[in-house]
């Protein structure tokens, strides 16, 4: 068995995509509170169940993503207040 990693040239897009955007509590130019989009995660898979599994697994490897569901992320000398959009599922 070879230890060489194959290098395919074809790319495919699975038929189901889950999209979720995380917003950070911020202030506009007039110091009014706003939800400011910070990051959007996109997970792809063959089934709805699979994209939710990938989302759950991502919470293990991405502390910010996990914290976005808890609403708070400690960062340096402050706490960032977070809010997520609803999950959006797209099928092709």
PyMOL commands that set and color helices and strands:
alter all, ss='L'
color gray80, all
select helices_A, chain A and resi 48-61+63-70
alter helices_A, ss='H'
color red, helices_A
select strands_A, chain A and resi 16-27+33-45+72-75+78-84+88-91
alter strands_A, ss='S'
color yellow, strands_A
deselect
rebuild
show_as cartoon
